[in-house]
Amino acid sequence: MRIGILGSGLMGGKLGTIFARAGHEVVFSFARSNDKLKKLARDAQGNGRAGTPGEAVKEAGALLLAVHWSRIDDVLKQAGDLSGKVIVTCSLPMDAGNTKLIVANASSGAEELTKKIPRARVVSAFNTVPSEVLFGVYEARRKASRPSLVYCGDDESGKAVAAELIRDAGFDPIDAGPLRIARYTEQFALLVGQLAYEGEGGPELAYRFERFGK
Ligand SMILES: NC(=O)c1ccc[n+]([C@@H]2O[C@H](COP(=O)([O-])OP(=O)(O)OC[C@H]3O[C@@H](n4cnc5c(N)ncnc54)[C@H](OP(=O)(O)O)[C@@H]3O)[C@@H](O)[C@H]2O)c1
């Protein structure tokens, strides 16, 4: 699949690299330095290239939206028409200092995003794990027990694409339901961040849900 990365920082750079390693064709876009995009493309070893957000959107089977909340309008404007596109967003609606959610409870970042691009197929995913764990999870993908990764959305075919990418990245996809469930997953992401960055043992942290009984 062709995957466009909108925001090639800690999350977008690493997930794009992982998607390329998993065999996808990746276009890295929207960093402040073009050299950084080119380096990411080089490191993707044949499956990556650098481009503008508009080029990332072209023929993309999925787009990963991975920018700070304050940059959303800017990147969407540069991306152009997103009608019908699967937008997997890991972006959290954080304030400028990354201290708190500025959308919560009665809505979520994912729902607010959908209001901006109502014709796109938005799926919320990858926002509940720190970037520091991504390569470790990918490298451990052949182990029997994979970490979970929750995702949610209102478009079933978009969710199927997201689930494939979650699996390719080495996680076990957990369908949490419709997009409004992002009200819970975005808050949960802050808990994971708290444990990763303030807890003992470092930020290479993932989680696993298990059902007991029956
Ligand atoms: N980091 C995590 O562990 C984590 C986990 C869960 C969710 N999230 C969410 O995922 C989203 C992306 O996080 P991230 O940590 O990957 O962020 P990041 O490292 O700051 O990456 C953001 C990308 O946007 C680019 N960008 C382009 N124009 C920019 C401008 N004017 N100002 C700032 N950045 C600009 C950055 O460019 P440069 O490359 O030049 O900096 C970078 O490539 C955020 O919404 C965050 O809340 C992050």
The ligand as a MOL file (V3000), in Angstrom:
LIG
                    3D

  0  0  0     0  0            999 V3000
M  V30 BEGIN CTAB
M  V30 COUNTS 48 52 0 0 0
M  V30 BEGIN ATOM
M  V30 1 N 5.7310 11.2980 20.6610 0
M  V30 2 C 4.9290 10.4050 21.1730 0
M  V30 3 O 5.3770 9.4820 21.8600 0
M  V30 4 C 3.4440 10.4900 20.9430 0
M  V30 5 C 2.6380 9.4370 21.4060 0
M  V30 6 C 1.2630 9.4600 21.1590 0
M  V30 7 C 0.7090 10.5100 20.4460 0
M  V30 8 N 1.5180 11.5360 20.0210 0 CHG=1
M  V30 9 C 0.8820 12.6220 19.2580 0
M  V30 10 O 1.3070 12.4620 17.9140 0
M  V30 11 C 1.4610 13.7340 17.2840 0
M  V30 12 C 2.8870 13.8430 16.7670 0
M  V30 13 O 3.7710 13.7680 17.8800 0
M  V30 14 P 5.3460 13.7160 17.6820 0
M  V30 15 O 5.9070 13.4640 19.0250 0
M  V30 16 O 5.6820 12.8190 16.5510 0 CHG=-1
M  V30 17 O 5.6440 15.2280 17.3000 0
M  V30 18 P 6.9420 15.8070 16.5930 0
M  V30 19 O 8.0930 14.9250 16.8480 0
M  V30 20 O 7.0390 17.2430 17.0210 0
M  V30 21 O 6.5770 15.7220 15.0570 0
M  V30 22 C 5.7130 16.6310 14.4190 0
M  V30 23 C 6.1080 16.7900 12.9780 0
M  V30 24 O 5.4950 17.9960 12.4820 0
M  V30 25 C 6.5100 18.7600 11.8470 0
M  V30 26 N 6.2710 20.1950 11.7170 0
M  V30 27 C 6.1290 20.8250 10.5200 0
M  V30 28 N 5.9660 22.1320 10.6990 0
M  V30 29 C 6.0350 22.3540 12.0180 0
M  V30 30 C 5.9690 23.5330 12.7980 0
M  V30 31 N 5.7800 24.7340 12.2570 0
M  V30 32 N 6.0820 23.4010 14.1300 0
M  V30 33 C 6.2500 22.2050 14.6840 0
M  V30 34 N 6.3490 21.0360 13.9930 0
M  V30 35 C 6.2340 21.1190 12.6730 0
M  V30 36 C 7.7410 18.4770 12.6740 0
M  V30 37 O 8.8800 18.9070 11.9760 0
M  V30 38 P 10.3760 18.5680 12.4820 0
M  V30 39 O 10.5790 17.1470 12.1110 0
M  V30 40 O 11.2040 19.4910 11.7120 0
M  V30 41 O 10.3740 18.7940 13.9600 0
M  V30 42 C 7.6140 16.9720 12.7960 0
M  V30 43 O 8.0440 16.3290 11.6320 0
M  V30 44 C 1.1240 14.7760 18.3500 0
M  V30 45 O -0.2020 15.2050 18.1730 0
M  V30 46 C 1.2790 14.0240 19.6620 0
M  V30 47 O 0.4140 14.5510 20.6720 0
M  V30 48 C 2.8540 11.5330 20.2390 0
M  V30 END ATOM
M  V30 BEGIN BOND
M  V30 1 1 1 2
M  V30 2 2 2 3
M  V30 3 1 2 4
M  V30 4 1 4 5
M  V30 5 2 4 48
M  V30 6 2 5 6
M  V30 7 1 6 7
M  V30 8 2 7 8
M  V30 9 1 8 9
M  V30 10 1 8 48
M  V30 11 1 9 10
M  V30 12 1 9 46
M  V30 13 1 10 11
M  V30 14 1 11 12
M  V30 15 1 11 44
M  V30 16 1 12 13
M  V30 17 1 13 14
M  V30 18 2 14 15
M  V30 19 1 14 16
M  V30 20 1 14 17
M  V30 21 1 17 18
M  V30 22 2 18 19
M  V30 23 1 18 20
M  V30 24 1 18 21
M  V30 25 1 21 22
M  V30 26 1 22 23
M  V30 27 1 23 24
M  V30 28 1 23 42
M  V30 29 1 24 25
M  V30 30 1 25 26
M  V30 31 1 25 36
M  V30 32 1 26 27
M  V30 33 1 26 35
M  V30 34 2 27 28
M  V30 35 1 28 29
M  V30 36 1 29 30
M  V30 37 2 29 35
M  V30 38 1 30 31
M  V30 39 2 30 32
M  V30 40 1 32 33
M  V30 41 2 33 34
M  V30 42 1 34 35
M  V30 43 1 36 37
M  V30 44 1 36 42
M  V30 45 1 37 38
M  V30 46 2 38 39
M  V30 47 1 38 40
M  V30 48 1 38 41
M  V30 49 1 42 43
M  V30 50 1 44 45
M  V30 51 1 44 46
M  V30 52 1 46 47
M  V30 END BOND
M  V30 END CTAB
M  END
